Amino acid sequence: MQTLNSLEQLLAHIKDVQLDVKELSYDSLMKMSRFIERNNLEVDEDVTIALQYQDIITQQLSAIVEAIESTQNCLVEFKENATHEIEERLSNILQEAKEKKDRFSGKSVDADDEIEFF
């Protein structure tokens, strides 16, 4: 489970970095747009495409963050299910061990109980 915890922490870090980059990209786009607007500049096709690229970058970063969040949710679900499955198996082993202890103790033998010999 330690490996899964490390993977979860790594994904959380990558997600945080992606969110920071997304915010920087958006801020950059807004600053350029305000500059163009404030100075009544006309933009050519290259500048228009460059501004569109900023929007595309932001959308791509959002998609990456969503993929990371989905992966994190899968890891959490896997860990919970694996933990539950392990706990269930260990509980069954304990129950079986207790039953064998009672059966093999020789203290109380019912008519229906069979004694096992080794």
C-alpha positions as CSV (number, residue, x, y, z in Angstrom):
1,M,0.0,0.0,0.0
2,Q,3.0,2.3,0.5
3,T,3.5,2.4,-3.3
4,L,-0.1,3.4,-3.8
5,N,0.3,6.2,-1.2
6,S,3.4,7.4,-3.0
7,L,1.6,7.3,-6.3
8,E,-1.3,9.3,-4.8
9,Q,1.1,11.9,-3.4
10,L,2.8,12.2,-6.8
11,L,-0.5,12.6,-8.6
12,A,-1.6,15.3,-6.1
13,H,1.7,17.2,-6.7
14,I,1.4,17.0,-10.5
15,K,-2.2,18.1,-10.2
16,D,-1.2,21.1,-8.1
17,V,1.5,22.1,-10.6
18,Q,-1.0,21.8,-13.5
19,L,-3.5,24.0,-11.7
20,D,-0.7,26.6,-11.1
21,V,0.3,26.5,-14.8
22,K,-3.3,26.8,-15.8
23,E,-3.8,29.9,-13.6
24,L,-0.6,31.4,-15.0
25,S,-1.7,30.8,-18.5
26,Y,-5.1,32.3,-17.9
27,D,-3.5,35.4,-16.2
28,S,-1.1,35.8,-19.1
29,L,-4.0,35.7,-21.6
30,M,-5.9,38.3,-19.6
31,K,-2.9,40.6,-19.3
32,M,-2.3,40.4,-23.1
33,S,-6.0,41.0,-23.8
34,R,-6.2,44.0,-21.5
35,F,-3.0,45.5,-23.0
36,I,-4.4,45.1,-26.5
37,E,-7.7,46.7,-25.4
38,R,-6.1,49.5,-23.3
39,N,-3.9,50.5,-26.2
40,N,-6.6,50.1,-28.9
41,L,-4.3,47.8,-30.8
42,E,-5.5,45.9,-33.8
43,V,-4.2,42.4,-33.8
44,D,-3.2,40.5,-36.9
45,E,-3.9,36.8,-37.5
46,D,-0.7,35.6,-35.8
47,V,-1.6,37.4,-32.5
48,T,-5.2,36.1,-32.8
49,I,-3.9,32.6,-33.2
50,A,-1.4,33.1,-30.3
51,L,-4.3,34.2,-28.0
52,Q,-6.3,31.2,-29.1
53,Y,-3.3,29.0,-28.3
54,Q,-3.4,30.3,-24.7
55,D,-7.0,29.2,-24.5
56,I,-6.2,25.8,-25.9
57,I,-3.4,25.4,-23.4
58,T,-5.8,26.2,-20.6
59,Q,-8.3,23.6,-21.9
60,Q,-5.6,21.0,-22.2
61,L,-4.4,21.6,-18.6
62,S,-8.0,21.3,-17.4
63,A,-8.3,17.9,-19.2
64,I,-5.0,16.7,-17.6
65,V,-6.3,17.8,-14.1
66,E,-9.6,15.9,-14.8
67,A,-7.6,12.8,-15.8
68,I,-5.5,13.0,-12.7
69,E,-8.6,13.4,-10.4
70,S,-10.2,10.3,-12.1
71,T,-7.0,8.4,-11.5
72,Q,-6.8,9.5,-7.9
73,N,-10.4,8.4,-7.4
74,C,-9.6,5.0,-8.9
75,L,-6.6,4.6,-6.6
76,V,-8.7,5.5,-3.5
77,E,-11.4,3.0,-4.6
78,F,-8.8,0.3,-5.3
79,K,-7.2,0.8,-1.9
80,E,-10.5,0.7,-0.1
81,N,-11.6,-2.4,-1.9
82,A,-8.2,-4.1,-1.4
83,T,-8.2,-3.2,2.2
84,H,-11.7,-4.5,2.7
85,E,-10.9,-7.7,0.8
86,I,-7.8,-8.2,2.9
87,E,-9.7,-7.5,6.1
88,E,-12.4,-9.9,5.1
89,R,-9.9,-12.7,4.3
90,L,-8.0,-12.1,7.6
91,S,-11.3,-12.2,9.5
92,N,-12.3,-15.5,7.8
93,I,-8.8,-16.9,8.7
94,L,-9.2,-15.8,12.3
95,Q,-12.7,-17.3,12.5
96,E,-11.6,-20.6,11.0
97,A,-8.6,-20.7,13.4
98,K,-10.9,-20.1,16.4
99,E,-13.3,-22.8,15.2
100,K,-10.4,-25.2,14.9
101,K,-9.1,-24.3,18.3
102,D,-12.6,-25.1,19.7
103,R,-12.9,-28.3,17.8
104,F,-9.5,-29.6,18.6
105,S,-9.4,-28.5,22.3
106,G,-11.0,-31.7,23.5
107,K,-12.9,-29.7,26.1
108,S,-16.4,-30.1,24.7
109,V,-17.3,-32.7,22.2
110,D,-20.9,-32.8,21.0
111,A,-22.3,-36.0,19.6
112,D,-22.4,-34.4,16.2
113,D,-18.7,-33.3,16.3
114,E,-16.1,-35.5,14.9
115,I,-12.6,-35.7,16.3
116,E,-9.9,-35.3,13.8
117,F,-6.7,-37.3,14.2
118,F,-3.4,-36.4,12.7
